[in-house]
Amino acid sequence: MGKLRYLLTRMFFFSMGLRVEKWRREVGYLWSLGIEERNSVLERILQANKPINAEGAEVTSLSELKGPPSLNKKQYQRLNCGAKTTAAFKRKTSGTTGEPTSVTLSREELSRMLGVRDYCFRQYGVRVGDREARFWGRPEYSFKSNLKNFVLNRKVCFPSGEQDTDSLVKTLNSAPDYLYGYASLLLEAAALIEKNSISFKPPKCVICTAETILPAQKEYLERVFNAPVVEEYGATEFDIVAFECKEGHRHFVNPWLIIRESEDSLLITDVSRKSSSIVNYELGDTGYMDSTDCGLLGDSIYLRNLTGRSVNRFVYIDSETKFHSVNISYAINDFQKKEQKIFSFKIIQDEYGVVDLYVSVELSYLKDILKRYIEEYIKDRTGNKVVINIFDNKQLNGYTGKSYFIQNICMSNGATAS
């Protein structure tokens, strides 16, 4: 039955003009080339497509991507609003940067994205079209949603609310080949499995996307689900950008994307995009790149560290004094390992020198211990005194996305946390 459902899903893609297999093979071929040969291929694509940068100038060589200008989301919409396109698909970003963006794609462009996804998934023994359990957003029960999930061979689980356990058991009983979704929801599911001693057939892998996951949380998920936990980094505009190999490197995996670091955001150019021009596009996430000799997946360049949204990087003690929010996540990770208490969390700052920490579980006596631990950790590591207010057994609505930290001070005074 599983093989039949996979074939039906792949036939559906084919009937829609989406050539997943063709582009998966092309992805593998391009990554098998040497750097110079692959760059020559990208140069030829640039010369044929001639995308336009933020200043309206044509870009025809990779060397022209090394400097300014960058393209923000407003400029992207303005630059491409009048573009003539045969795009057959539309995607909308969630707007976590404050700028929701509509992206149009042709069949070939979406096929390339699915080809990259299939290339990545196969590293863990699964394929696009295999049975998926998706832990995502909020439950939807409309006919359209049910039909879409059926065609894509997936079940959607939202392990929160009155029917959380029933929903999870039903999803796991479908014997999914892999789990996919928000780290916070996967952590909720893992907690329910332990609490209710739910038995299930382990999936081939668990793929975490859209949210930051700490090492201690990752180890916990691997233990509960008895499967490798993989980190995916992506964006609606490009689908998968980086994917974790079995050695722990988040390799850049789309051979048609050129990724650069900048102070405020990763910059991405899609040399293959014909339906719109995307040159040095500001993704809105800050991160650091590195290189490795690992050849398991994609590029030798990988995403070493992702620090989240550029507006959500710093905790402010006052208008002049700040420290990086990643220090709080380091403290929480150390605490989770030490106490063997795993939870998801969100950090919000609304006033100088004070941070509110929302924790998904009941901490009991550990609440005060965690408060002191973080405050002392920050004092020792950064020299700053900060007050940590902990609200346990809380789930925050309206705060989703890659970043665990929400900086509201910069939102209220118009400044940027950079």
C-alpha positions as CSV (number, residue, x, y, z in Angstrom):
1,M,0.0,0.0,0.0
2,G,2.9,2.4,0.9
3,K,4.5,1.9,-2.5
4,L,1.2,2.4,-4.3
5,R,0.5,5.7,-2.5
6,Y,4.0,6.9,-3.3
7,L,3.5,6.1,-7.0
8,L,0.1,7.9,-7.0
9,T,1.7,11.0,-5.5
10,R,4.5,11.0,-8.0
11,M,2.0,10.5,-10.8
12,F,0.1,13.5,-9.5
13,F,3.3,15.6,-9.7
14,F,3.9,14.3,-13.2
15,S,0.4,15.1,-14.3
16,M,0.9,18.7,-13.0
17,G,4.0,19.0,-15.2
18,L,6.4,18.7,-12.2
19,R,9.4,16.6,-13.2
20,V,10.8,15.7,-9.8
21,E,13.0,12.8,-10.9
22,K,14.6,14.7,-13.8
23,W,15.6,17.6,-11.6
24,R,16.8,15.4,-8.7
25,R,19.2,13.8,-11.1
26,E,20.3,17.2,-12.4
27,V,21.0,18.3,-8.8
28,G,23.1,15.3,-8.2
29,Y,25.0,15.8,-11.4
30,L,25.7,19.5,-10.7
31,W,27.1,18.7,-7.3
32,S,29.3,16.0,-8.8
33,L,31.1,18.6,-10.9
34,G,34.2,20.5,-9.8
35,I,33.7,24.0,-8.6
36,E,35.1,25.6,-11.8
37,E,32.9,23.4,-14.1
38,R,29.8,24.1,-12.0
39,N,30.5,27.8,-12.0
40,S,30.8,27.7,-15.8
41,V,27.3,26.2,-15.9
42,L,25.9,28.9,-13.6
43,E,27.6,31.6,-15.7
44,R,25.9,30.3,-18.9
45,I,22.5,30.3,-17.1
46,L,23.1,33.9,-15.9
47,Q,24.0,35.0,-19.4
48,A,20.9,33.4,-20.8
49,N,18.4,34.7,-18.1
50,K,20.0,38.1,-17.5
51,P,18.3,38.8,-14.1
52,I,18.0,42.4,-12.9
53,N,19.6,43.6,-9.6
54,A,18.1,46.1,-7.2
55,E,19.4,49.0,-9.3
56,G,17.8,47.7,-12.5
57,A,21.1,46.6,-14.1
58,E,21.4,43.2,-15.8
59,V,23.6,40.6,-14.1
60,T,25.4,38.2,-16.5
61,S,28.4,36.9,-14.4
62,L,29.0,35.5,-11.0
63,S,31.6,38.2,-10.3
64,E,28.8,40.8,-10.4
65,L,27.2,39.2,-7.3
66,K,30.1,39.8,-5.0
67,G,29.2,43.4,-4.0
68,P,26.2,45.6,-3.6
69,P,23.4,46.2,-4.2
70,S,21.2,43.9,-2.1
71,L,17.5,43.4,-2.7
72,N,15.0,43.7,0.1
73,K,11.5,42.3,0.1
74,K,9.8,45.6,-0.9
75,Q,12.2,46.1,-3.7
76,Y,11.6,42.6,-4.9
77,Q,7.9,43.1,-5.1
78,R,8.3,46.5,-6.9
79,L,10.9,45.1,-9.3
80,N,8.9,42.1,-10.3
81,C,5.3,43.4,-10.1
82,G,5.1,44.2,-13.8
83,A,7.1,41.1,-15.0
84,K,5.4,39.0,-17.6
85,T,5.5,35.4,-16.5
86,T,4.0,32.1,-17.3
87,A,4.2,31.2,-13.6
88,A,1.7,28.4,-12.7
89,F,2.1,28.4,-8.9
90,K,2.0,31.0,-6.2
91,R,3.6,30.9,-2.8
92,K,3.3,33.4,0.1
93,T,5.8,33.9,2.8
94,S,4.5,33.9,6.4
95,G,5.7,37.5,7.0
96,T,7.9,36.8,10.0
97,T,10.3,39.5,8.9
98,G,7.3,42.0,8.9
99,E,7.2,41.9,5.1
100,P,4.9,39.1,3.7
101,T,5.9,38.4,0.2
102,S,4.2,36.7,-2.8
103,V,6.4,34.5,-5.0
104,T,5.4,33.2,-8.4
105,L,6.9,30.0,-9.9
106,S,6.8,28.3,-13.2
107,R,6.5,24.5,-13.4
108,E,10.2,24.2,-14.1
109,E,11.1,26.3,-11.1
110,L,8.9,24.4,-8.7
111,S,10.2,21.1,-10.2
112,R,13.7,22.2,-9.4
113,M,12.7,22.9,-5.8
114,L,11.1,19.5,-5.5
115,G,14.1,17.9,-7.1
116,V,16.4,19.5,-4.5
117,R,14.0,18.2,-1.8
118,D,14.0,14.7,-3.2
119,Y,17.8,14.8,-3.4
120,C,18.1,15.8,0.3
121,F,15.5,13.3,1.6
122,R,17.1,10.3,-0.2
123,Q,20.1,10.8,2.0
124,Y,18.0,9.3,4.8
125,G,16.1,6.7,2.8
126,V,12.9,8.6,2.1
127,R,11.6,10.3,-1.0
128,V,9.2,13.1,-1.9
129,G,5.9,11.3,-2.1
130,D,6.6,8.8,0.7
131,R,4.2,8.8,3.7
132,E,4.7,12.0,5.7
133,A,3.5,13.0,9.2
134,R,3.5,16.8,9.3
135,F,3.6,18.7,12.5
136,W,2.7,22.1,11.3
137,G,0.7,25.2,12.2
138,R,-2.9,24.7,13.2
139,P,-5.3,21.9,12.2
140,E,-7.3,22.4,9.1
141,Y,-10.3,20.2,8.3
142,S,-11.6,21.8,5.1
143,F,-12.3,19.6,2.0
144,K,-9.5,21.4,0.2
145,S,-7.0,20.7,2.9
146,N,-8.0,17.1,3.3
147,L,-7.7,16.6,-0.5
148,K,-4.3,18.2,-0.6
149,N,-3.0,16.1,2.2
150,F,-4.4,12.9,0.6
151,V,-2.8,13.7,-2.8
152,L,0.5,14.6,-1.1
153,N,0.4,11.4,1.0
154,R,0.6,13.1,4.3
155,K,-1.2,13.3,7.6
156,V,-1.1,16.6,9.6
157,C,-0.8,16.4,13.3
158,F,-1.3,19.3,15.8
159,P,-0.3,17.8,19.2
160,S,-1.9,20.5,21.3
161,G,-5.4,20.9,22.6
162,E,-8.2,18.6,23.8
163,Q,-7.6,15.9,21.1
164,D,-3.8,16.1,21.1
165,T,-3.2,12.5,22.1
166,D,-5.8,11.0,19.8
167,S,-4.4,13.1,16.9
168,L,-0.9,11.9,17.6
169,V,-1.8,8.2,18.0
170,K,-3.8,8.3,14.8
171,T,-0.9,9.9,12.9
172,L,1.7,7.5,14.3
173,N,-0.5,4.5,13.6
174,S,-0.4,5.5,9.9
175,A,3.3,4.4,10.0
176,P,4.8,7.5,8.4
177,D,8.1,7.1,6.6
178,Y,9.3,10.4,8.1
179,L,8.1,13.2,10.4
180,Y,8.4,16.8,9.3
181,G,7.6,20.1,11.0
182,Y,8.2,22.7,13.7
183,A,10.7,21.7,16.4
184,S,8.3,23.0,19.1
185,L,5.5,20.7,17.9
186,L,7.7,17.7,17.6
187,L,8.9,18.3,21.1
188,E,5.2,18.4,22.2
189,A,4.6,15.1,20.4
190,A,7.6,13.5,22.1
191,A,6.4,14.6,25.5
192,L,3.0,13.1,24.8
193,I,4.6,9.8,23.7
194,E,6.6,9.6,26.9
195,K,3.7,10.6,29.1
196,N,1.2,8.1,27.6
197,S,3.7,5.3,26.7
198,I,2.6,5.4,23.1
199,S,4.2,2.7,21.0
200,F,4.8,3.1,17.2
201,K,7.0,2.1,14.4
202,P,10.0,4.4,14.3
203,P,10.2,6.6,11.2
204,K,13.3,6.7,9.0
205,C,14.0,10.2,10.0
206,V,12.6,13.4,11.7
207,I,13.1,16.6,9.8
208,C,13.0,19.9,11.8
209,T,12.3,23.1,10.0
210,A,11.2,26.7,10.5
211,E,12.4,26.9,14.1
212,T,15.7,26.8,15.9
213,I,16.4,23.6,17.8
214,L,19.0,23.2,20.5
215,P,21.4,20.2,20.7
216,A,19.7,18.9,23.9
217,Q,16.3,19.1,22.3
218,K,17.7,17.2,19.3
219,E,19.1,14.4,21.4
220,Y,15.8,14.1,23.2
221,L,13.8,13.8,19.9
222,E,16.3,11.2,18.6
223,R,15.8,9.1,21.7
224,V,12.0,9.3,21.8
225,F,11.4,8.7,18.1
226,N,14.4,6.3,17.7
227,A,15.4,8.0,14.5
228,P,17.9,10.5,13.2
229,V,16.8,14.1,13.6
230,V,17.8,16.3,10.7
231,E,17.8,20.1,10.5
232,E,16.5,21.8,7.4
233,Y,16.9,25.5,6.6
234,G,14.6,26.9,4.0
235,A,12.5,29.8,2.9
236,T,9.2,30.1,1.0
237,E,11.0,31.9,-1.8
238,F,13.5,29.1,-2.4
239,D,12.2,26.0,-0.5
240,I,15.3,24.1,0.9
241,V,18.4,26.2,1.1
242,A,20.5,24.0,3.5
243,F,20.1,20.5,4.7
244,E,21.9,18.5,7.4
245,C,24.1,15.5,6.4
246,K,24.7,12.5,8.6
247,E,27.9,14.1,9.9
248,G,26.0,17.2,11.1
249,H,26.9,19.8,8.5
250,R,24.0,21.9,7.1
251,H,25.2,21.8,3.5
252,F,23.9,24.3,0.9
253,V,22.0,21.9,-1.4
254,N,20.4,24.0,-4.2
255,P,23.1,24.2,-6.9
256,W,21.3,27.2,-8.6
257,L,21.5,29.3,-5.5
258,I,24.5,31.6,-4.7
259,I,24.6,32.4,-1.0
260,R,26.6,35.2,0.6
261,E,27.0,36.5,4.1
262,S,26.4,40.1,5.0
263,E,26.1,41.9,8.3
264,D,22.3,42.0,8.4
265,S,21.2,39.0,6.4
266,L,22.1,36.1,4.3
267,L,22.0,37.2,0.6
268,I,20.7,34.7,-2.0
269,T,20.7,34.8,-5.8
270,D,18.8,32.3,-7.9
271,V,20.5,32.2,-11.2
272,S,17.9,29.8,-12.7
273,R,14.8,31.9,-11.9
274,K,13.0,33.2,-15.0
275,S,9.7,34.2,-13.6
276,S,11.3,36.9,-11.4
277,S,14.7,38.5,-10.7
278,I,16.2,37.5,-7.4
279,V,19.7,38.9,-7.1
280,N,21.4,39.3,-3.6
281,Y,18.0,38.9,-2.0
282,E,17.9,39.7,1.7
283,L,16.4,36.7,3.3
284,G,16.1,38.3,6.7
285,D,18.1,35.7,8.6
286,T,21.6,36.2,9.8
287,G,24.0,33.3,9.7
288,Y,27.6,32.2,9.3
289,M,29.1,30.0,6.6
290,D,32.1,27.6,6.7
291,S,33.7,25.0,4.5
292,T,34.2,21.3,5.1
293,D,35.8,18.3,3.4
294,C,32.6,16.4,3.9
295,G,31.2,15.2,0.6
296,L,28.0,13.5,1.8
297,L,25.6,16.2,0.5
298,G,25.5,19.2,-1.7
299,D,28.2,21.9,-1.4
300,S,31.4,21.9,0.6
301,I,30.1,25.2,2.0
302,Y,27.7,24.8,4.8
303,L,25.6,26.9,7.2
304,R,27.7,26.8,10.5
305,N,25.4,28.9,12.6
306,L,22.0,30.5,12.1
307,T,21.3,33.4,14.6
308,G,17.8,34.1,13.5
309,R,16.0,37.2,12.2
310,S,18.3,40.2,12.0
311,V,15.9,42.3,14.1
312,N,16.0,39.6,16.8
313,R,19.7,39.3,17.6
314,F,20.3,41.4,20.8
315,V,19.0,41.7,24.3
316,Y,19.2,45.3,25.5
317,I,20.2,46.2,29.0
318,D,19.7,49.9,28.2
319,S,19.7,51.9,25.0
320,E,23.5,51.6,24.8
321,T,24.3,48.2,26.3
322,K,23.4,44.9,24.7
323,F,24.4,41.2,24.4
324,H,23.7,38.6,21.8
325,S,20.5,36.6,22.5
326,V,22.2,33.3,21.6
327,N,23.8,33.4,25.0
328,I,20.4,32.8,26.6
329,S,19.8,29.7,24.3
330,Y,23.3,28.4,25.3
331,A,22.3,28.7,29.0
332,I,19.0,26.9,28.4
333,N,20.7,24.1,26.4
334,D,23.2,23.6,29.3
335,F,20.4,23.6,31.8
336,Q,18.4,21.0,29.8
337,K,21.4,18.7,29.6
338,K,22.2,19.1,33.3
339,E,18.6,18.6,34.6
340,Q,17.4,16.2,31.8
341,K,14.3,18.4,31.4
342,I,13.6,19.1,27.8
343,F,11.1,21.8,26.7
344,S,10.5,24.3,23.9
345,F,10.6,28.0,24.6
346,K,10.2,31.5,23.4
347,I,12.1,34.5,24.7
348,I,10.5,38.0,24.5
349,Q,11.9,41.3,25.5
350,D,9.5,44.2,26.1
351,E,11.6,46.4,28.4
352,Y,15.3,47.2,29.0
353,G,17.1,44.8,31.3
354,V,14.2,42.3,31.6
355,V,13.5,39.2,29.6
356,D,10.4,37.0,29.6
357,L,10.9,33.3,29.1
358,Y,7.9,31.3,28.1
359,V,8.4,27.6,28.7
360,S,6.1,24.8,27.3
361,V,6.2,22.6,30.4
362,E,5.5,22.7,34.1
363,L,8.9,23.3,35.8
364,S,7.8,23.2,39.5
365,Y,10.9,23.7,41.7
366,L,13.1,24.0,38.7
367,K,11.6,27.3,37.8
368,D,13.6,29.3,40.3
369,I,16.7,27.2,39.6
370,L,16.5,27.9,35.8
371,K,16.0,31.7,36.5
372,R,19.1,31.8,38.7
373,Y,21.1,29.6,36.2
374,I,20.4,31.9,33.2
375,E,21.0,35.1,35.1
376,E,24.3,33.9,36.5
377,Y,25.3,32.5,33.1
378,I,24.7,35.8,31.4
379,K,26.6,37.7,34.2
380,D,29.6,35.3,33.9
381,R,29.7,35.3,30.1
382,T,28.7,38.8,29.1
383,G,29.2,40.9,32.3
384,N,25.6,42.1,32.1
385,K,22.9,41.8,34.7
386,V,19.5,40.8,33.3
387,V,16.3,39.9,35.0
388,I,14.7,36.7,33.8
389,N,10.9,36.2,34.3
390,I,9.8,32.6,33.7
391,F,6.3,31.7,32.7
392,D,6.0,27.9,32.6
393,N,3.4,25.6,31.1
394,K,2.8,28.3,28.4
395,Q,2.2,28.1,24.7
396,L,2.4,31.4,22.8
397,N,0.1,32.0,19.9
398,G,1.1,34.2,17.1
399,Y,4.9,33.7,17.6
400,T,6.2,31.2,15.0
401,G,9.3,31.2,12.9
402,K,13.0,30.3,12.9
403,S,13.9,32.6,15.8
404,Y,13.4,31.6,19.5
405,F,13.8,35.3,20.5
406,I,11.4,38.2,19.8
407,Q,12.8,41.7,20.4
408,N,9.8,44.1,20.9
409,I,11.9,47.1,22.1
410,C,13.2,47.7,18.6
411,M,9.7,47.4,17.2
412,S,8.3,50.0,19.6
413,N,11.0,52.6,19.2
414,G,11.7,52.1,15.6
415,A,15.3,51.2,16.1
416,T,16.9,48.1,14.7
417,A,18.7,45.6,16.8
418,S,21.9,45.5,14.8
